[in-house]
Amino acid sequence: MAEPEVWMRGPVADIPPLLQPVAHSLLQCREEARALLPTLTLEQLWTRPGGAGSVGFHARHAMGALDRLFTYARGEQLSDTQRAALQAESHMEEQPADAIVAAFDAGVERALAQLRATPESTLLEPREVGRMRYPSNVLGLLFHAAEHTQRHAGQMASVGKVLHGGGRGDVVAK
């Protein structure tokens, strides 16, 4: 019998109650990345079937966006390093699955550490996003970070299914 999804396993230690859904979501995404990425060859990781983003791109982008959104949630703006990484995200060197899994793990661990350090009393504090300083708040940013990560984990799963022959049509070379 397969283990239930993370949200059905109970609270994550030391995460404030109102932030449990964010932690559950990120942990679920990490489990799915750990299960999928090692099953793909280097070529498959970076193949773009039908022009879709590659599994590797979705994994890297998910972790980059998680870092950026959690930066905003802390009340900070992006550093020059983060802006440069964003610009280079779709043109970065192809990495093997183990490196991507390690980066995914590290990104989720950093996010969990931040969630543990986030008092619930700060969740409605205003935050600004990007150079345009769009209005948000701590909770909105943390929630969006979780759902954005899930969106890309879903893309990884869909593209992975195509690459494993479970999708319609032939795999298209990158």
C-alpha positions as CSV (number, residue, x, y, z in Angstrom):
1,M,0.0,0.0,0.0
2,A,1.4,3.4,-1.0
3,E,2.0,6.0,1.7
4,P,-0.8,8.7,1.8
5,E,-0.1,12.1,0.5
6,V,1.9,14.4,2.8
7,W,-1.1,16.4,3.9
8,M,-2.8,13.3,5.2
9,R,0.2,12.3,7.4
10,G,-0.4,15.0,10.0
11,P,1.4,18.1,11.1
12,V,4.9,18.9,10.0
13,A,7.1,19.4,13.1
14,D,7.6,23.0,14.3
15,I,5.6,24.6,11.4
16,P,3.0,27.0,12.6
17,P,-0.6,25.6,12.2
18,L,-1.6,28.2,9.6
19,L,1.4,27.4,7.5
20,Q,1.0,23.6,7.5
21,P,-0.7,23.6,4.0
22,V,2.4,25.4,2.6
23,A,4.8,22.9,4.2
24,H,2.6,19.9,3.1
25,S,2.6,21.2,-0.5
26,L,6.3,21.7,-0.7
27,L,7.1,18.3,0.9
28,Q,4.7,16.6,-1.6
29,C,6.4,18.3,-4.5
30,R,9.8,17.2,-3.2
31,E,8.6,13.6,-2.9
32,E,7.3,13.7,-6.5
33,A,10.6,15.2,-7.8
34,R,12.6,12.6,-5.9
35,A,10.5,9.8,-7.5
36,L,10.5,11.2,-11.0
37,L,13.8,12.8,-11.7
38,P,16.1,9.7,-11.2
39,T,14.0,7.7,-13.7
40,L,15.0,10.0,-16.5
41,T,18.2,10.0,-18.6
42,L,20.1,13.3,-19.0
43,E,18.6,13.6,-22.5
44,Q,15.1,13.0,-21.2
45,L,15.5,15.6,-18.4
46,W,16.2,18.3,-21.0
47,T,13.9,17.2,-23.8
48,R,11.1,19.6,-24.7
49,P,8.3,17.4,-26.1
50,G,6.1,19.5,-28.4
51,G,8.0,22.6,-27.3
52,A,6.9,22.2,-23.7
53,G,9.4,23.1,-20.9
54,S,11.7,20.2,-20.0
55,V,11.4,18.4,-16.7
56,G,14.8,19.9,-15.8
57,F,13.6,23.4,-16.5
58,H,10.4,23.0,-14.5
59,A,12.4,21.6,-11.5
60,R,14.9,24.4,-11.6
61,H,12.3,27.1,-12.2
62,A,10.2,25.9,-9.3
63,M,13.2,26.2,-6.9
64,G,14.2,29.6,-8.3
65,A,10.7,31.0,-8.0
66,L,10.4,29.5,-4.5
67,D,13.5,31.3,-3.4
68,R,12.3,34.6,-4.9
69,L,8.8,34.4,-3.4
70,F,10.2,33.5,0.0
71,T,12.6,36.5,-0.3
72,Y,9.6,38.8,-0.9
73,A,7.8,37.2,2.1
74,R,10.8,38.1,4.3
75,G,10.2,41.7,3.2
76,E,13.3,41.8,1.0
77,Q,13.8,42.6,-2.6
78,L,15.8,40.3,-4.9
79,S,19.5,40.5,-4.8
80,D,21.6,41.0,-8.0
81,T,22.5,37.3,-7.8
82,Q,18.8,36.3,-7.7
83,R,18.0,38.6,-10.7
84,A,20.9,37.2,-12.7
85,A,19.8,33.7,-11.9
86,L,16.2,34.5,-13.1
87,Q,17.6,35.9,-16.4
88,A,19.7,32.8,-16.9
89,E,17.1,30.3,-15.8
90,S,16.1,29.0,-19.2
91,H,19.6,29.0,-20.6
92,M,21.5,27.3,-17.8
93,E,23.7,24.3,-18.3
94,E,22.0,21.0,-18.3
95,Q,22.5,19.1,-15.0
96,P,22.0,15.4,-14.2
97,A,19.1,14.2,-12.1
98,D,21.0,13.9,-8.9
99,A,22.1,17.5,-9.0
100,I,18.6,18.7,-9.6
101,V,17.2,16.5,-6.8
102,A,19.8,17.9,-4.5
103,A,18.9,21.5,-5.4
104,F,15.2,20.7,-5.0
105,D,15.9,19.2,-1.6
106,A,17.9,22.2,-0.5
107,G,15.3,24.7,-1.8
108,V,12.5,22.9,0.1
109,E,14.7,22.7,3.3
110,R,15.4,26.5,3.1
111,A,11.7,27.2,2.7
112,L,10.8,24.9,5.6
113,A,13.3,26.7,7.8
114,Q,11.8,30.0,6.9
115,L,8.3,28.7,7.6
116,R,9.4,27.5,11.0
117,A,10.7,31.0,11.8
118,T,7.6,32.8,10.5
119,P,5.3,33.8,13.4
120,E,1.6,33.5,12.5
121,S,1.2,37.1,13.8
122,T,3.1,38.3,10.7
123,L,1.1,36.6,8.1
124,L,-1.0,39.6,7.1
125,E,1.9,42.1,7.1
126,P,2.1,43.8,3.8
127,R,4.9,42.9,1.4
128,E,6.0,44.3,-2.0
129,V,6.8,42.1,-5.0
130,G,9.2,43.0,-7.7
131,R,10.5,46.2,-9.1
132,M,6.9,47.4,-9.6
133,R,6.4,46.7,-5.9
134,Y,3.0,44.9,-6.4
135,P,1.1,44.7,-3.1
136,S,0.9,41.4,-1.3
137,N,1.3,40.0,2.3
138,V,3.4,37.3,3.9
139,L,0.6,34.7,3.7
140,G,-0.2,35.5,0.1
141,L,3.4,35.1,-0.9
142,L,3.9,31.8,1.0
143,F,0.7,30.4,-0.4
144,H,1.6,31.4,-3.9
145,A,5.0,29.9,-3.6
146,A,3.5,26.6,-2.6
147,E,0.9,26.6,-5.4
148,H,3.5,27.7,-8.0
149,T,5.8,24.9,-6.9
150,Q,2.9,22.5,-7.3
151,R,2.1,23.8,-10.7
152,H,5.6,23.0,-11.9
153,A,5.7,19.7,-10.1
154,G,2.6,18.8,-12.2
155,Q,4.3,19.9,-15.4
156,M,7.2,17.8,-14.5
157,A,4.9,14.8,-14.0
158,S,3.1,15.4,-17.3
159,V,6.2,15.8,-19.3
160,G,7.8,12.8,-17.5
161,K,4.8,10.7,-18.5
162,V,5.2,11.7,-22.1
163,L,8.9,10.9,-22.0
164,H,8.1,7.4,-20.5
165,G,5.8,6.7,-23.3
166,G,2.6,7.2,-21.3
167,G,1.5,10.3,-23.3
168,R,0.1,10.7,-26.8
169,G,2.6,10.8,-29.6
170,D,6.3,10.4,-30.0
171,V,8.8,12.2,-27.9
172,V,10.1,15.3,-29.7
173,A,13.8,15.9,-29.6
174,K,15.0,19.1,-27.9
